[in-house]
Amino acid sequence: MKENLLPHYWKMIALALFVLAIGIWFVNAANPELINLDPYKFSWILKIIILISLLLFVSTKEKVENERTATLRSSCIKTAFNFGAFFLVYEFFAEIIFQGENAEVISGYELMMLMLVFYYLNFYFKKNIRTVKRD
């Protein structure tokens, strides 16, 4: 299966974008008058930048891309999708049962962030932790 992934240097670009967004957030928290923007719009702009940086980060090639990493990617994306679907159903029923009329279902942004972080952590641990056979 042919995977279309970004070159490895895009990880650095994604990381720089993430650090820039967090830095802007800290500057705005320290001095809110510096950036004259509606706080609601400002927070969504930062959320979108962080989401884009995370999407770039998880869709880049590893330095050594082989069949094992391709299989791991496929396995981890399936696991992340199942985790997201399970979490959405769980959140839906938990909100209805415990909140009643004040139920607030998770947003698409939060679900996407959760799935991407889960995918990357799952991929990272499976890629870097080798199974050891014990005799």
Buried (B, 14 or more C-beta within 10 A) or exposed (E): EEEEBBEEEBBEBBEEBBEBBBEBBEEBEEEEEEEEEEEEEBEEBBBEBBBBBBBBBBBBBBEEBEEEBBEBBEEBBEBBEEBBEEBBEEBEEEBEEEEEEEBEBBEEEEBBBBBBEBBBEBBEEBBEEEEEEEE
